[in-house]
Amino acid sequence: MGRLDAIDVGAKKLTVQTEFFTRPAWRVETKVYLAGALKKVYTADVAATPEGELQRFIDEFHRTKLDEIVAGLRKLNP
């Protein structure tokens, strides 16, 4: 389960990857890469999330982080 988006930012590629992990506890991690270098990791504990809701949570978490990043980039380059 996961999501992956890539955006061109000038001459560099911004990649946002969200993955689900089961060990040591259920969690979702969103990793942000710029030009292939890891820049930031966001983590959410999903141990209490029902299994049937996981993909929707992953999609929403990924979209929220992607929207935050894009909004931040727009502030830098109005």
Buried (B, 14 or more C-beta within 10 A) or exposed (E): EBBEBEEEBEEEEBBBBBBBBEEEEBBBBBBBBEEEEEEEEBEBEBEEBEEEEBEEBBBEBBBEBBEEBBEEEEEEEE
